[in-house]
């Protein structure tokens, strides 16, 4: 009696966000030590639909570079979100 063959199928999905230039700004990232593209936390929330609190928690666990703008709003370095 022949042994039945087994097939395994793996499906990988990726989500890609295309961010228009007018949403991002070029500013100095203290941690990268260079000028990078940054997004305001509110814009990241609008793009992804994820709440501020979850984004702040993710920034800590994912190692995103987070800084404050001169008006106190939170900025996230796009170089670290790749």
Secondary structure, 3 states (H helix, E strand, C coil): CCCCCCCCCCCCCCCCCCCCHHHCEEEEECCCCEEEEEEEHHHHHHHHCCCHHHHHHHHHHHCCCEEECCCCCEEEEHHHHC
